[in-house]
Amino acid sequence: MNVVAAREELSNEEVLRFAELAARTGLEPQLAGRFEADPAAVLREFGLSEGEARYVTGGSRSVESLSGAGVTV
């Protein structure tokens, strides 16, 4: 499943949380499996809304920077 955040509808903090989720699903097969089986539950674990309108499948996006004012990683 290729799911990316629709950047224009997410706050900077949500973009960072989603970037962390995307990175960790690539590194942690168990998390990737849980995300495949129940994406809404995993999104909630990462503090993200499960609303379908906020996420789109396909295409590609890039995170230009993981730093920003007031953001801790």
Order of alpha helices (4+ residues) and beta strands (2+ residues): beta-alpha-alpha-alpha-beta
